[in-house]
Amino acid sequence: MVTDPVRYADGRLHVPSGPGLGMRLDPDRTEIARINMNADKHDIRQGGHWSANPNPPYASGGTLSGPTWTVRLKGATNQEIKDNFTYTAAARNKNAPAFTSPRPLTAVTTATGGRALRVAQATDDQMVHHYDVTVTDATTGTVVVSSKVLSEYFFRPRPNTLDVPVPAGATGTRYTADVRAVDAYGNASPTAALTFTQ
């Protein structure tokens, strides 16, 4: 269910967690509980081996990942049920993520001497899913990075920053970076921008 934990440069250990759904079916409704099954010491896989061989016990019951979704079957016909349906495109969450740091983007040197774009994680009323990242050579206009970078929401605790490697260029090359935080509904933050040199 989970893979090796990751130790970040700040020394904190981030443990992968597995999502799951618990469902209850009643004649008039279906209830869907979103469960985050946090890893514990017995269900971590390290170096190709479970920490409790051969079958790891799952002592962690997990936590709820927000309110339970309830799908109610209100109506006498299929059309009445559809008309009374709660979870529609029009009712979707419209709140976009936001960067709370005054400088959400910085250029950093990696341990191997390369360059990376460091992104301070944005916040959202539910969950930041990913970041749309574009890094462009400011002189030539060539896009050197165009990627969706997951926010690593599957780690607990979620890392405070993400490092996006920038391909090596000539010393002194100027880059412009544009980053938007996007939630699971597709709502996007305003673009954060940074200009930096190789």
matplotlib code that plots the C-alpha trace (Angstrom):
import matplotlib.pyplot as plt

x = [0.0, 2.8, 6.4, 9.6, 9.4, 11.3, 13.7, 13.9, 16.8, 15.3, 15.6, 11.9, 10.6, 7.6, 5.7, 3.5, -0.2, -2.8, -6.3, -9.3, -13.1, -15.6, -19.1, -22.5, -25.4, -29.0, -32.3, -32.5, -28.8, -25.2, -22.6, -18.9, -16.3, -12.9, -10.2, -6.5, -4.8, -1.7, 1.3, 2.6, 5.8, 4.3, 3.3, 6.3, 8.3, 12.0, 14.7, 12.3, 11.0, 8.0, 8.9, 6.7, 7.3, 5.6, 2.2, 2.3, -0.5, -2.4, -2.8, -3.7, -7.5, -6.8, -8.4, -11.3, -10.2, -13.0, -16.8, -18.6, -20.2, -23.9, -25.6, -29.4, -31.9, -34.7, -37.5, -39.9, -38.3, -34.8, -35.2, -36.4, -33.4, -31.1, -32.8, -32.3, -28.7, -26.3, -22.9, -23.1, -20.6, -22.5, -22.2, -18.4, -16.0, -14.9, -12.2, -8.8, -5.6, -3.4, 0.3, 0.7, 4.4, 5.5, 8.1, 6.7, 9.4, 13.2, 16.1, 18.3, 21.5, 21.0, 23.4, 24.9, 25.5, 22.5, 19.8, 16.2, 13.1, 11.9, 8.1, 6.7, 3.5, 0.2, -2.9, -6.4, -9.7, -9.5, -6.3, -3.7, -3.4, -0.5, 1.4, 1.6, 5.2, 6.8, 10.4, 11.5, 14.9, 14.4, 16.8, 15.7, 12.1, 12.7, 10.6, 12.9, 10.4, 6.7, 5.2, 2.5, 4.2, 2.2, 2.0, 3.0, -0.3, 0.2, 2.9, 2.2, 3.2, 3.2, 6.6, 6.6, 8.5, 9.0, 12.2, 11.7, 15.0, 16.0, 18.0, 21.6, 22.3, 25.2, 26.4, 24.6, 21.5, 18.4, 15.2, 11.6, 9.5, 5.7, 3.8, 0.1, -1.3, -4.2, -6.7, -8.5, -11.4, -9.2, -9.3, -6.0, -4.2, -2.9, 0.5, 3.6, 6.7, 10.4, 13.4, 16.7, 20.1, 21.9]
y = [0.0, 2.5, 2.8, 4.0, 7.1, 10.1, 12.1, 15.7, 18.1, 19.7, 16.3, 15.6, 12.2, 12.2, 9.0, 8.1, 7.5, 5.6, 6.9, 4.7, 4.9, 3.5, 3.2, 2.6, 1.7, 2.5, 2.4, 6.2, 7.2, 6.2, 7.6, 7.8, 8.3, 9.4, 7.8, 8.6, 5.5, 6.9, 4.6, 3.4, 1.5, -1.8, -1.0, 0.8, -0.8, -0.1, -1.6, -3.9, -5.4, -4.7, -3.7, -6.5, -9.6, -11.5, -9.7, -6.3, -5.6, -2.4, -0.9, 2.5, 2.9, 6.1, 9.5, 11.1, 13.3, 15.7, 15.5, 12.4, 12.6, 11.7, 10.9, 11.0, 9.4, 12.0, 11.6, 9.0, 8.9, 8.9, 12.4, 13.7, 12.0, 13.7, 17.1, 16.8, 15.6, 17.6, 17.0, 18.8, 20.8, 24.0, 23.2, 22.4, 24.2, 27.4, 28.5, 28.7, 28.0, 30.9, 31.4, 32.8, 33.4, 36.9, 35.2, 31.8, 31.1, 31.1, 29.7, 27.3, 25.3, 21.6, 19.2, 18.2, 21.9, 22.2, 24.7, 24.2, 26.3, 26.1, 26.5, 27.4, 25.3, 27.2, 26.7, 25.7, 25.2, 21.5, 20.4, 21.7, 19.0, 20.2, 23.1, 24.2, 25.1, 26.8, 27.9, 29.8, 30.9, 34.7, 35.3, 32.7, 32.3, 28.5, 26.7, 24.5, 23.2, 22.7, 20.3, 19.5, 18.9, 17.1, 18.9, 15.6, 15.7, 11.9, 12.6, 13.3, 15.9, 17.5, 19.2, 22.9, 23.4, 21.6, 21.7, 21.6, 20.8, 23.2, 21.7, 22.9, 25.9, 28.2, 30.2, 33.5, 32.3, 34.2, 32.3, 33.3, 31.0, 31.0, 28.8, 28.3, 26.2, 24.1, 22.2, 18.9, 20.9, 22.7, 26.1, 27.9, 30.5, 33.7, 33.1, 33.5, 34.7, 34.8, 35.8, 34.1, 33.2, 29.9]
z = [0.0, 0.8, -0.4, 1.1, 3.3, 2.1, 4.2, 3.0, 3.3, 6.5, 8.2, 8.5, 7.5, 5.1, 5.1, 2.1, 2.9, 0.9, 0.2, 0.4, 0.3, 2.8, 1.4, 3.0, 0.8, 2.0, 0.0, -0.1, -0.1, -0.6, 1.9, 0.8, 3.5, 2.2, 4.4, 4.6, 5.8, 7.3, 7.3, 10.7, 11.7, 10.7, 7.1, 5.8, 3.0, 3.2, 1.0, -0.7, 2.6, 4.8, 8.3, 9.7, 7.5, 6.0, 6.3, 7.8, 10.2, 9.5, 13.0, 11.7, 11.0, 9.2, 9.3, 7.4, 4.6, 4.9, 5.3, 4.1, 0.6, 0.7, -2.5, -1.9, -4.1, -3.9, -6.4, -7.9, -11.3, -12.7, -14.0, -10.5, -8.9, -11.4, -10.9, -7.1, -7.4, -5.1, -6.8, -10.1, -12.1, -11.1, -7.4, -7.6, -5.3, -7.0, -4.4, -6.0, -4.2, -3.1, -2.5, 1.1, 1.0, -0.2, -2.4, -3.4, -6.0, -5.5, -7.5, -5.5, -6.2, -5.8, -3.9, -7.3, -8.3, -10.7, -10.5, -9.3, -9.0, -5.4, -4.9, -1.5, -1.3, -1.7, 0.4, -0.5, 1.3, 0.3, -1.4, -3.8, -6.4, -8.6, -10.0, -13.6, -14.0, -17.1, -17.2, -20.3, -21.6, -21.5, -24.3, -26.9, -25.7, -25.6, -23.0, -21.0, -18.4, -19.1, -16.5, -14.0, -10.7, -8.0, -4.6, -2.9, -1.0, -0.5, 2.0, 5.7, 6.6, 3.2, 2.4, 2.7, -0.6, -3.9, -6.0, -9.7, -11.6, -14.4, -17.2, -17.3, -19.5, -20.2, -17.2, -17.0, -18.9, -17.7, -17.1, -16.4, -14.3, -14.1, -11.6, -10.9, -8.1, -9.1, -6.9, -7.7, -9.3, -11.7, -9.9, -10.4, -8.4, -9.9, -11.6, -9.5, -11.5, -11.0, -13.2, -12.3, -13.9, -14.3]

ax = plt.figure().add_subplot(projection="3d")
ax.plot(x, y, z, "-o")
ax.set_aspect("equal")
plt.show()
